[in-house]
Every structure is written in structure tokens, then in C-alpha cells.
Amino acid sequence: MTTKPNRQARFVFFLILAIVGLVTAMVFNGIASVQGQNYLDAWFGSAADWVLSLDILIVAIAGSALMIMEAKRLGMKRVWLYIVVSGVTAFAFTFPLFLAMRERKLSQIEAETP
């Protein structure tokens, strides 16, 4: 016997992560801007920076692909907005936000299914 997932709890969990991702991006981007920090030097200044930067880039590409595929599968519209907004805010905001909206869509589909 399988149990039904708690979609509301998942929605809230992902929404909280999205808010934390947005706030941390805004705070630390603000600090970096005020201090005049160079993002390219920070992202690609050393071999360790390259590892972290490429790791994040690959995860963002995979996450974006997942978002596109899931949105198409579930009939979610305007998924491209999440990807575009992530370039202005942070993927740490838009990916959990997408996951929250995905849970909402799954809940809607389950409610419509007899």
C-alpha cells in the first residue's frame, strides 16, 4: 500500500527554500556590489573556484532541463520565466520556487483525477 504524498508540506518546504535563496542572493549580491567585488575573479580566480563554478553551472543546466521537461509533462506554462529570472536573482531562488509550483500543479492534477 502506498501513501499519498503531503503536497502542501512539500510546497511550503520548497517555498521556504526559495525565499531563503532569494534573500541570501539579494544580501550577498548587495554586499559584493557595494564592495566593488569582481565576479569573474571570484568565480574563476583559482582551481578551487573553477571546480565550484563549474559544479554550480552543471547543476543549473541539469535543473533547467528538468524544469523544462517537467513543465511540459505536467502542462505548466511559462517555465522559461524561472530560467530567465534565475539570471537576475539566483538559481537558488528559482529552482525551489519551480519545485513548489510543481507540487501545487501535482496537487491540482490529483484533485482532478477521480
URRA-V80593 format. One record per residue. N is the residue number from 0. RES is the residue in three letters. OMEGA is omega in degrees with one decimal (999 if undefined). NEAR is the number of other C-alpha atoms within 10 Angstrom. Layout:
# URRA-V80593
n,res,omega,near
N,RES,OMEGA,NEAR
N,RES,OMEGA,NEAR
This chain:
# URRA-V80593
n,res,omega,near
0,MET,179.3,3
1,THR,178.5,4
2,THR,180.0,5
3,LYS,-179.7,7
4,PRO,177.0,10
5,ASN,-175.4,10
6,ARG,-179.3,18
7,GLN,179.0,13
8,ALA,177.8,12
9,ARG,178.2,16
10,PHE,-179.1,21
11,VAL,178.6,15
12,PHE,-179.1,15
13,PHE,178.2,22
14,LEU,176.8,21
15,ILE,177.0,16
16,LEU,179.1,19
17,ALA,179.7,23
18,ILE,177.7,16
19,VAL,178.1,15
20,GLY,178.9,20
21,LEU,-178.1,19
22,VAL,-179.4,16
23,THR,178.0,16
24,ALA,-179.5,18
25,MET,-177.8,14
26,VAL,-174.3,11
27,PHE,172.0,11
28,ASN,176.1,16
29,GLY,178.6,12
30,ILE,-179.6,12
31,ALA,179.7,13
32,SER,-180.0,12
33,VAL,-179.6,9
34,GLN,178.6,9
35,GLY,-178.4,9
36,GLN,-179.6,12
37,ASN,-177.2,11
38,TYR,-179.3,12
39,LEU,176.3,8
40,ASP,-178.6,10
41,ALA,-176.8,12
42,TRP,-171.4,16
43,PHE,-176.7,15
44,GLY,-178.5,12
45,SER,178.6,10
46,ALA,178.0,10
47,ALA,177.2,10
48,ASP,178.0,14
49,TRP,-180.0,14
50,VAL,-178.9,13
51,LEU,-179.0,13
52,SER,179.6,15
53,LEU,175.8,13
54,ASP,179.8,11
55,ILE,179.1,13
56,LEU,-179.8,13
57,ILE,177.2,12
58,VAL,179.3,13
59,ALA,177.4,18
60,ILE,178.5,12
61,ALA,178.7,12
62,GLY,178.1,16
63,SER,177.6,21
64,ALA,177.3,13
65,LEU,179.7,13
66,MET,-179.8,21
67,ILE,-178.2,18
68,MET,-179.9,14
69,GLU,179.1,16
70,ALA,178.6,19
71,LYS,-178.6,13
72,ARG,-175.5,9
73,LEU,-178.8,12
74,GLY,177.5,11
75,MET,-177.0,16
76,LYS,174.7,10
77,ARG,178.2,11
78,VAL,179.7,17
79,TRP,179.0,13
80,LEU,178.1,11
81,TYR,-177.1,20
82,ILE,179.1,22
83,VAL,-178.7,13
84,VAL,179.2,13
85,SER,176.5,18
86,GLY,-179.8,10
87,VAL,-179.2,9
88,THR,178.2,18
89,ALA,175.8,22
90,PHE,176.1,25
91,ALA,174.4,19
92,PHE,-170.4,24
93,THR,-179.4,25
94,PHE,176.2,24
95,PRO,176.3,21
96,LEU,175.9,24
97,PHE,-179.8,25
98,LEU,176.1,20
99,ALA,179.6,24
100,MET,175.1,17
101,ARG,177.6,21
102,GLU,178.0,21
103,ARG,179.5,17
104,LYS,177.9,18
105,LEU,177.3,14
106,SER,178.3,17
107,GLN,179.3,12
108,ILE,179.6,12
109,GLU,179.5,12
110,ALA,-178.7,9
111,GLU,-178.0,8
112,THR,-179.3,7
113,PRO,999,5
